[in-house]
Amino acid sequence: MREQEVTLAIEKYLRKKNWEILSLNNPFSGKSVWIKPIGGFRGKGTLIPDIIARKEKIYLIVESYEKLKIKDIGKLEKYSKPEYLDSIKEIFDEESPVLVKAMSYPEPIKLHGYPKDFIVFGIDNNYAVSSYIGKDNYFFEKREFINSNKNIFI
């Protein structure tokens, strides 16, 4: 399964769960948002997430992969840095967004070794989506993600 197929499966899944898709990095969408670090020079350090979705003040940032590489986790962790968070606030005119980071890739899913605040989406060969959230660096299948005393139904 290609990265583009993974991204489109997640987009469809999130729309069914009533998430507003703010950005979709897909050659056919024409709707991708570039997150440039505040104070950055030209395009240096720019991040382009595969999906940015919103529900209330909760912003879900999704990166999709054909196959997971541990170095990919570092890219998602950058979004919490002040220079990127400030950029997100500015782009979406949101004073205090709650960021939730997610990775998506084809199953089988490795269920350990991720930061515990990540969501992991697994896509099977029929494009069905399973969601997992972390606890003590191990991941379990869940139907909701709890952050800032809010339930985010995934």
Phi and psi restraints in degrees (value plus and minus 20) as a CYANA .aco file:
   2 ARG   PHI    -102.5   -62.5
   2 ARG   PSI     140.0   180.0
   3 GLU   PHI     -76.4   -36.4
   3 GLU   PSI     -61.3   -21.3
   4 GLN   PHI     -80.7   -40.7
   4 GLN   PSI     -60.2   -20.2
   5 GLU   PHI     -86.4   -46.4
   5 GLU   PSI     -58.8   -18.8
   6 VAL   PHI     -81.9   -41.9
   6 VAL   PSI     -67.5   -27.5
   7 THR   PHI     -79.9   -39.9
   7 THR   PSI     -65.4   -25.4
   8 LEU   PHI     -87.1   -47.1
   8 LEU   PSI     -54.3   -14.3
   9 ALA   PHI     -84.9   -44.9
   9 ALA   PSI     -60.9   -20.9
  10 ILE   PHI     -88.6   -48.6
  10 ILE   PSI     -61.6   -21.6
  11 GLU   PHI     -77.0   -37.0
  11 GLU   PSI     -68.9   -28.9
  12 LYS   PHI     -80.5   -40.5
  12 LYS   PSI     -63.8   -23.8
  13 TYR   PHI     -81.2   -41.2
  13 TYR   PSI     -66.3   -26.3
  14 LEU   PHI     -86.5   -46.5
  14 LEU   PSI     -59.2   -19.2
  15 ARG   PHI     -80.5   -40.5
  15 ARG   PSI     -60.6   -20.6
  16 LYS   PHI     -82.9   -42.9
  16 LYS   PSI     -48.1    -8.1
  17 LYS   PHI    -112.5   -72.5
  17 LYS   PSI      -6.3    33.7
  18 ASN   PHI      47.0    87.0
  18 ASN   PSI      12.0    52.0
  19 TRP   PHI    -107.0   -67.0
  19 TRP   PSI     121.3   161.3
  20 GLU   PHI    -106.0   -66.0
  20 GLU   PSI     104.0   144.0
  21 ILE   PHI    -106.4   -66.4
  21 ILE   PSI      92.7   132.7
  22 LEU   PHI    -111.6   -71.6
  22 LEU   PSI     -49.0    -9.0
  23 SER   PHI    -168.7  -128.7
  23 SER   PSI     115.4   155.4
  24 LEU   PHI    -156.9  -116.9
  24 LEU   PSI      90.9   130.9
  25 ASN   PHI    -107.6   -67.6
  25 ASN   PSI      69.0   109.0
  26 ASN   PHI    -164.1  -124.1
  26 ASN   PSI     116.8   156.8
  27 PRO   PHI     -74.6   -34.6
  27 PRO   PSI     -45.1    -5.1
  28 PHE   PHI    -118.5   -78.5
  28 PHE   PSI     -28.1    11.9
  29 SER   PHI    -104.8   -64.8
  29 SER   PSI     -58.1   -18.1
  30 GLY   PHI      44.3    84.3
  30 GLY   PSI       4.5    44.5
  31 LYS   PHI    -152.5  -112.5
  31 LYS   PSI      17.1    57.1
  32 SER   PHI    -113.6   -73.6
  32 SER   PSI     121.6   161.6
  33 VAL   PHI    -126.6   -86.6
  33 VAL   PSI     113.2   153.2
  34 TRP   PHI    -118.0   -78.0
  34 TRP   PSI     109.3   149.3
  35 ILE   PHI    -119.8   -79.8
  35 ILE   PSI      83.3   123.3
  36 LYS   PHI    -117.2   -77.2
  36 LYS   PSI     113.2   153.2
  37 PRO   PHI     -84.7   -44.7
  37 PRO   PSI     116.9   156.9
  38 ILE   PHI     -81.2   -41.2
  38 ILE   PSI     111.2   151.2
  39 GLY   PHI      65.9   105.9
  39 GLY   PSI     -18.4    21.6
  40 GLY   PHI     -96.2   -56.2
  40 GLY   PSI     143.6   183.6
  41 PHE   PHI    -125.8   -85.8
  41 PHE   PSI     100.5   140.5
  42 ARG   PHI      31.3    71.3
  42 ARG   PSI    -146.8  -106.8
  43 GLY   PHI    -115.5   -75.5
  43 GLY   PSI     -15.9    24.1
  44 LYS   PHI     -82.5   -42.5
  44 LYS   PSI     108.4   148.4
  45 GLY   PHI      64.1   104.1
  45 GLY   PSI     -17.7    22.3
  46 THR   PHI     -85.2   -45.2
  46 THR   PSI     116.0   156.0
  47 LEU   PHI    -133.5   -93.5
  47 LEU   PSI     119.2   159.2
  48 ILE   PHI    -145.6  -105.6
  48 ILE   PSI      75.5   115.5
  49 PRO   PHI     -88.8   -48.8
  49 PRO   PSI     133.6   173.6
  50 ASP   PHI     -88.4   -48.4
  50 ASP   PSI     -58.2   -18.2
  51 ILE   PHI    -163.3  -123.3
  51 ILE   PSI     117.6   157.6
  52 ILE   PHI    -142.3  -102.3
  52 ILE   PSI     102.8   142.8
  53 ALA   PHI    -145.1  -105.1
  53 ALA   PSI     133.5   173.5
  54 ARG   PHI    -153.4  -113.4
  54 ARG   PSI     121.9   161.9
  55 LYS   PHI    -160.6  -120.6
  55 LYS   PSI      91.5   131.5
  56 GLU   PHI      37.8    77.8
  56 GLU   PSI    -145.4  -105.4
  57 LYS   PHI    -115.7   -75.7
  57 LYS   PSI      -8.7    31.3
  58 ILE   PHI    -117.2   -77.2
  58 ILE   PSI     104.3   144.3
  59 TYR   PHI    -132.0   -92.0
  59 TYR   PSI      99.3   139.3
  60 LEU   PHI    -119.4   -79.4
  60 LEU   PSI      99.6   139.6
  61 ILE   PHI    -128.3   -88.3
  61 ILE   PSI      99.0   139.0
  62 VAL   PHI    -136.5   -96.5
  62 VAL   PSI     111.3   151.3
  63 GLU   PHI    -133.6   -93.6
  63 GLU   PSI     111.8   151.8
  64 SER   PHI    -128.2   -88.2
  64 SER   PSI     130.2   170.2
  65 TYR   PHI    -163.1  -123.1
  65 TYR   PSI     130.6   170.6
  66 GLU   PHI     -93.5   -53.5
  66 GLU   PSI     -57.9   -17.9
  67 LYS   PHI    -169.6  -129.6
  67 LYS   PSI     113.9   153.9
  68 LEU   PHI     -94.6   -54.6
  68 LEU   PSI     116.7   156.7
  69 LYS   PHI    -143.3  -103.3
  69 LYS   PSI     117.5   157.5
  70 ILE   PHI     -76.6   -36.6
  70 ILE   PSI     -53.5   -13.5
  71 LYS   PHI     -81.7   -41.7
  71 LYS   PSI     -42.1    -2.1
  72 ASP   PHI     -85.8   -45.8
  72 ASP   PSI     -45.7    -5.7
  73 ILE   PHI     -81.4   -41.4
  73 ILE   PSI     -58.1   -18.1
  74 GLY   PHI     -79.6   -39.6
  74 GLY   PSI     -55.8   -15.8
  75 LYS   PHI     -82.0   -42.0
  75 LYS   PSI     -65.5   -25.5
  76 LEU   PHI     -86.2   -46.2
  76 LEU   PSI     -55.0   -15.0
  77 GLU   PHI     -85.4   -45.4
  77 GLU   PSI     -45.4    -5.4
  78 LYS   PHI     -82.0   -42.0
  78 LYS   PSI     -50.0   -10.0
  79 TYR   PHI     -81.1   -41.1
  79 TYR   PSI     -42.4    -2.4
  80 SER   PHI    -104.3   -64.3
  80 SER   PSI     -30.5     9.5
  81 LYS   PHI     -88.0   -48.0
  81 LYS   PSI     125.2   165.2
  82 PRO   PHI     -72.7   -32.7
  82 PRO   PSI     -60.8   -20.8
  83 GLU   PHI     -86.7   -46.7
  83 GLU   PSI     -49.3    -9.3
  84 TYR   PHI    -106.2   -66.2
  84 TYR   PSI     -59.7   -19.7
  85 LEU   PHI     -82.1   -42.1
  85 LEU   PSI     -62.0   -22.0
  86 ASP   PHI     -82.7   -42.7
  86 ASP   PSI     -57.0   -17.0
  87 SER   PHI     -84.8   -44.8
  87 SER   PSI     -62.7   -22.7
  88 ILE   PHI     -82.0   -42.0
  88 ILE   PSI     -63.2   -23.2
  89 LYS   PHI     -78.2   -38.2
  89 LYS   PSI     -63.7   -23.7
  90 GLU   PHI     -88.9   -48.9
  90 GLU   PSI     -66.5   -26.5
  91 ILE   PHI     -80.5   -40.5
  91 ILE   PSI     -64.3   -24.3
  92 PHE   PHI    -121.2   -81.2
  92 PHE   PSI     -12.4    27.6
  93 ASP   PHI      30.2    70.2
  93 ASP   PSI      31.5    71.5
  94 GLU   PHI    -146.1  -106.1
  94 GLU   PSI      98.4   138.4
  95 GLU   PHI     -88.9   -48.9
  95 GLU   PSI     -60.8   -20.8
  96 SER   PHI    -159.0  -119.0
  96 SER   PSI      52.0    92.0
  97 PRO   PHI     -91.1   -51.1
  97 PRO   PSI     126.8   166.8
  98 VAL   PHI    -118.5   -78.5
  98 VAL   PSI      96.5   136.5
  99 LEU   PHI    -112.7   -72.7
  99 LEU   PSI     113.1   153.1
 100 VAL   PHI    -145.1  -105.1
 100 VAL   PSI     107.0   147.0
 101 LYS   PHI    -124.7   -84.7
 101 LYS   PSI     119.6   159.6
 102 ALA   PHI    -159.4  -119.4
 102 ALA   PSI     129.0   169.0
 103 MET   PHI    -137.7   -97.7
 103 MET   PSI     126.1   166.1
 104 SER   PHI    -157.1  -117.1
 104 SER   PSI     117.9   157.9
 105 TYR   PHI    -182.7  -142.7
 105 TYR   PSI     145.5   185.5
 106 PRO   PHI     -84.9   -44.9
 106 PRO   PSI     127.8   167.8
 107 GLU   PHI     -89.7   -49.7
 107 GLU   PSI     136.7   176.7
 108 PRO   PHI     -98.7   -58.7
 108 PRO   PSI     127.9   167.9
 109 ILE   PHI    -116.5   -76.5
 109 ILE   PSI     112.7   152.7
 110 LYS   PHI     -99.8   -59.8
 110 LYS   PSI     103.3   143.3
 111 LEU   PHI    -121.4   -81.4
 111 LEU   PSI       9.1    49.1
 112 HIS   PHI    -174.1  -134.1
 112 HIS   PSI     139.9   179.9
 113 GLY   PHI      76.9   116.9
 113 GLY   PSI     -16.1    23.9
 114 TYR   PHI    -118.0   -78.0
 114 TYR   PSI     137.8   177.8
 115 PRO   PHI     -80.0   -40.0
 115 PRO   PSI     121.5   161.5
 116 LYS   PHI     -89.3   -49.3
 116 LYS   PSI     -33.3     6.7
 117 ASP   PHI    -114.6   -74.6
 117 ASP   PSI     -10.9    29.1
 118 PHE   PHI    -110.3   -70.3
 118 PHE   PSI     135.1   175.1
 119 ILE   PHI    -125.8   -85.8
 119 ILE   PSI     122.8   162.8
 120 VAL   PHI    -141.1  -101.1
 120 VAL   PSI     106.9   146.9
 121 PHE   PHI    -125.2   -85.2
 121 PHE   PSI     112.1   152.1
 122 GLY   PHI    -130.4   -90.4
 122 GLY   PSI     117.3   157.3
 123 ILE   PHI    -135.7   -95.7
 123 ILE   PSI     104.4   144.4
 124 ASP   PHI    -109.5   -69.5
 124 ASP   PSI    -200.0  -160.0
 125 ASN   PHI     -84.5   -44.5
 125 ASN   PSI     -38.3     1.7
 126 ASN   PHI    -116.9   -76.9
 126 ASN   PSI      -9.4    30.6
 127 TYR   PHI      48.4    88.4
 127 TYR   PSI      -0.6    39.4
 128 ALA   PHI     -97.7   -57.7
 128 ALA   PSI     124.6   164.6
 129 VAL   PHI    -130.2   -90.2
 129 VAL   PSI     114.2   154.2
 130 SER   PHI    -136.8   -96.8
 130 SER   PSI     123.1   163.1
 131 SER   PHI    -137.5   -97.5
 131 SER   PSI     124.4   164.4
 132 TYR   PHI    -153.4  -113.4
 132 TYR   PSI     122.7   162.7
 133 ILE   PHI    -146.7  -106.7
 133 ILE   PSI     139.0   179.0
 134 GLY   PHI    -115.9   -75.9
 134 GLY   PSI     132.6   172.6
 135 LYS   PHI    -171.5  -131.5
 135 LYS   PSI     104.7   144.7
 136 ASP   PHI      33.0    73.0
 136 ASP   PSI      18.0    58.0
 137 ASN   PHI      47.4    87.4
 137 ASN   PSI      -5.4    34.6
 138 TYR   PHI    -140.8  -100.8
 138 TYR   PSI     127.7   167.7
 139 PHE   PHI    -131.0   -91.0
 139 PHE   PSI     121.3   161.3
 140 PHE   PHI    -151.2  -111.2
 140 PHE   PSI     126.6   166.6
 141 GLU   PHI     -87.5   -47.5
 141 GLU   PSI     111.7   151.7
 142 LYS   PHI    -157.6  -117.6
 142 LYS   PSI     140.1   180.1
 143 ARG   PHI    -124.1   -84.1
 143 ARG   PSI     -34.6     5.4
 144 GLU   PHI    -161.5  -121.5
 144 GLU   PSI     134.0   174.0
 145 PHE   PHI    -138.8   -98.8
 145 PHE   PSI     108.4   148.4
 146 ILE   PHI    -124.8   -84.8
 146 ILE   PSI     103.9   143.9
 147 ASN   PHI    -170.1  -130.1
 147 ASN   PSI     113.6   153.6
 148 SER   PHI      33.4    73.4
 148 SER   PSI      21.7    61.7
 149 ASN   PHI      40.4    80.4
 149 ASN   PSI       3.0    43.0
 150 LYS   PHI    -140.3  -100.3
 150 LYS   PSI     124.3   164.3
 151 ASN   PHI    -112.2   -72.2
 151 ASN   PSI     107.5   147.5
 152 ILE   PHI    -131.7   -91.7
 152 ILE   PSI      88.7   128.7
 153 PHE   PHI    -100.3   -60.3
 153 PHE   PSI      99.8   139.8
